[in-house]
Amino acid sequence: MKSKLTRDEVIGSLTKKIDEVLQPLLPPGSSCALLDFPNHSNVGDSAIWLGEKAYLRRHRVEVVYTCDTKNCSPLRLRERLGNGTILLNGGGSFGDMWPRYQRFREEVVESFPDHKIIVMPQSIYFRDTENLQRAKRILNEHPDMTLLVRDHRSLEFAR
């Protein structure tokens, strides 16, 4: 009979997995911009943001710029970022169900081909083939972009 894991064991195991994925992409001591602050009432998205911020603090990754989708300034982002990495907040909005957020991500990817971009873990859902094809084209044209997913269905879809 398998014993039940304690809360601390679960948190420790998840933290180790997160570190294994993110450390090669975002080394300790580097800098980044964390975009798409969840300025809305979905508390799950706020929890994801806080988890991302906790990881960045724990690994001494300096956040030099943050914004939500409505107040992002590409000029200020470029000025503050230097050669840092752009992180796009994780969640469940990758696709055309929440078009404003998807368009924001696509605009960032198109506007910053000279920066590494990491889309933090997302669930992916597209209803419209045209929207999917546009997203594929934009993402595939970027020379250094990583899309992290948070569920098996999204992983298979992304592949």
Disulfide bonds with the S-S distance in Angstrom:
none
